[in-house]
Structures are given as C-alpha cells and as structure tokens.
Amino acid sequence: MWGYLSEFWNAITQQVVEAGVYTIDWFQSLGNAVAGAIGGLFSDLIHHIYDFFYVIYWLTDNLKNLFSILLKPLSWIFNFGKGFFYTAFKTPAELGLEIGEVGSFGSNVFEVFNAVPYVNYIFAGAGAVLGLVFLIFIVKKLSTI
C-alpha cells in the first residue's frame, strides 16, 4: 500500500509540475483519493490488530475452560473431604437431625451387642472397610473418565 501511495504521489507531483494549473475540484478529488487510500491502509491494520487480540482472547478463554475441567475432580474430592470431616465427628443432634423411634434400638438389641466382645471395634473396622471399598470404587470410576 505504501509503495502504491508513493508512486501515486510521484505521478501527481510530476503532472502538476508539467501541466501547471489545476482546478480546486481536481485537488479536492485528489485529496479524497489519497485520504481513502490511507484510510484503507489503516483499516487493514486495525483489522489485523483486532484479529490478533481476538485470537489471544480465544486462547485465554479456552485455557480457562481447560483448567476448569482439569481441576473439577480436585474440587469434588476437596468438597467431599471437607463435608466428610465436618460431619463425621458430630452427633446427629449437633447436625440438627432428630432421630425418632425408628432409629433407636430396643434394650434387647443393646444386650446382644454388649454380649459380643469388642463390638465397637468390629463396627468401626467394618465401616472403615466399606468406606475404603467405596473410595476405591470412586477412584476407579474417575480414572476411566
């Protein structure tokens, strides 16, 4: 574009020197042509700058989405762990849960449990094993995603 403008300017200045006298309309149309050519040059430049920044925007937006997808399982694990440790060591009354007569055991059930030695350890071990099996199941499912 700049080469075209310099050739155009050289041709005009050579014609002005050779011919001598031109009308005001001729100079106005010449000015409009030069302004249009320069405007077209800057229009292309602005368009290329816009395209460059649009590509940068597209890349950063997709990187943000990629990091969001990659960190989603970590947030799930963190939220699960936080909720587990918040509620695991509290009684139902501290959590605001009211257990009615359905959840309470009769005296004969407690007599059976008290007759078994180390029943608390057995239940804790069974719960730990079930929790471990459940955790392995979750990790296996996440590894197939």
Phi and psi in degrees as a GROMACS rama.xvg file:
@    title "Ramachandran Plot"
@    xaxis  label "Phi"
@    yaxis  label "Psi"
@TYPE xy
-66.7846  -37  TRP-2
-62.7772  -42.0886  GLY-3
-61.3384  -43.2151  TYR-4
-65.2485  -38.6242  LEU-5
-68.9235  -39.3185  SER-6
-64.3187  -41.0761  GLU-7
-62.7993  -44.6044  PHE-8
-64.9036  -41.8393  TRP-9
-62.6106  -39.7822  ASN-10
-65.5843  -39.681  ALA-11
-67.7785  -47.9031  ILE-12
-64.491  -32.9166  THR-13
-68.6798  -39.8737  GLN-14
-68.1431  -37.1682  GLN-15
-66.2748  -40.5516  VAL-16
-68.0923  -39.553  VAL-17
-74.2608  -45.2477  GLU-18
-82.9836  -41.811  ALA-19
100.702  -63.8547  GLY-20
-120.238  128.802  VAL-21
-130.962  156.966  TYR-22
-83.3142  168.515  THR-23
-66.6483  -37.8783  ILE-24
-60.9903  -38.3872  ASP-25
-64.0847  -42.3244  TRP-26
-68.625  -35.0837  PHE-27
-66.2223  -43.2126  GLN-28
-67.0536  -34.8801  SER-29
-64.9769  -42.9615  LEU-30
-63.4763  -39.9138  GLY-31
-64.0134  -39.4776  ASN-32
-64.9196  -44.0141  ALA-33
-66.6179  -42.638  VAL-34
-62.6737  -40.2892  ALA-35
-63.9447  -40.4468  GLY-36
-66.2336  -42.9604  ALA-37
-67.1887  -40.6501  ILE-38
-61.6565  -39.9826  GLY-39
-63.9924  -37.0809  GLY-40
-62.6949  -47.2633  LEU-41
-73.2194  -27.5849  PHE-42
-63.6985  -44.3793  SER-43
-63.5102  -41.7437  ASP-44
-62.5891  -45.9628  LEU-45
-63.9518  -37.9898  ILE-46
-63.2291  -42.467  HIS-47
-67.8919  -37.6361  HIS-48
-64.935  -42.2441  ILE-49
-60.5237  -45.5924  TYR-50
-60.2854  -41.0242  ASP-51
-60.6249  -48.5702  PHE-52
-69.7847  -29.0099  PHE-53
-68.1224  -38.3059  TYR-54
-65.5591  -42.0362  VAL-55
-60.4864  -43.5036  ILE-56
-60.9505  -44.5862  TYR-57
-62.6028  -44.066  TRP-58
-63.0649  -46.5959  LEU-59
-66.4698  -36.7764  THR-60
-65.6641  -42.0868  ASP-61
-71.5486  -32.9917  ASN-62
-64.8201  -39.6308  LEU-63
-62.181  -43.6896  LYS-64
-65.5252  -38.4107  ASN-65
-63.8258  -45.9314  LEU-66
-64.4978  -36.4006  PHE-67
-63.1234  -41.9057  SER-68
-68.7452  -40.8331  ILE-69
-68.7418  -32.3313  LEU-70
-90.2425  -7.23964  LEU-71
-58.6294  -46.2439  LYS-72
-62.4782  -35.2102  PRO-73
-64.5504  -38.622  LEU-74
-68.1656  -35.8586  SER-75
-62.7284  -46.2794  TRP-76
-63.2981  -43.3359  ILE-77
-62.287  -46.1421  PHE-78
-65.0464  -38.537  ASN-79
-64.161  -47.169  PHE-80
-62.4312  -42.6854  GLY-81
-62.5509  -45.8995  LYS-82
-65.162  -37.6757  GLY-83
-64.804  -49.6842  PHE-84
-71.6929  -21.9495  PHE-85
-72.9813  -38.292  TYR-86
-102.049  -14.8852  THR-87
-70.012  -31.5528  ALA-88
-105.206  18.5672  PHE-89
-113.392  151.236  LYS-90
-80.0458  160.544  THR-91
-59.172  -32.7888  PRO-92
-66.7672  -37.9718  ALA-93
-67.9844  -27.274  GLU-94
-85.3015  -4.54254  LEU-95
87.1379  17.8583  GLY-96
-98.9683  131.241  LEU-97
-103.321  120.475  GLU-98
-98.6339  120.247  ILE-99
-81.7407  -160.519  GLY-100
-69.7034  -22.0232  GLU-101
-66.5064  -36.6511  VAL-102
-85.2489  -8.91349  GLY-103
-96.371  148.628  SER-104
-98.9037  153.213  PHE-105
-77.7627  172.725  GLY-106
-68.1948  -31.3569  SER-107
-68.6838  -31.2034  ASN-108
-68.8639  -42.0254  VAL-109
-65.027  -33.8278  PHE-110
-64.6741  -38.7835  GLU-111
-65.8215  -45.9944  VAL-112
-64.8687  -36.5607  PHE-113
-71.7721  -22.5029  ASN-114
-75.5988  -26.2655  ALA-115
-82.5713  124.743  VAL-116
-72.1222  141.901  PRO-117
57.4135  36.9487  TYR-118
-64.8074  -32.0769  VAL-119
-64.7017  -40.4135  ASN-120
-68.5572  -36.8314  TYR-121
-63.7399  -46.1214  ILE-122
-65.0574  -40.377  PHE-123
-64.3132  -41.6568  ALA-124
-66.0253  -42.0268  GLY-125
-64.0789  -40.6153  ALA-126
-65.2619  -39.3273  GLY-127
-65.0859  -41.9022  ALA-128
-64.1405  -44.4158  VAL-129
-62.6589  -40.801  LEU-130
-63.5004  -40.7579  GLY-131
-65.2243  -42.5432  LEU-132
-62.0369  -42.5265  VAL-133
-64.6521  -40.4988  PHE-134
-65.3956  -41.1054  LEU-135
-63.3476  -40.0569  ILE-136
-60.737  -43.4628  PHE-137
-64.8504  -44.7201  ILE-138
-64.0051  -39.4282  VAL-139
-63.5325  -42.4564  LYS-140
-65.3433  -39.869  LYS-141
-68.4239  -31.1517  LEU-142
-73.7516  -20.54  SER-143
-87.0969  -8.3355  THR-144
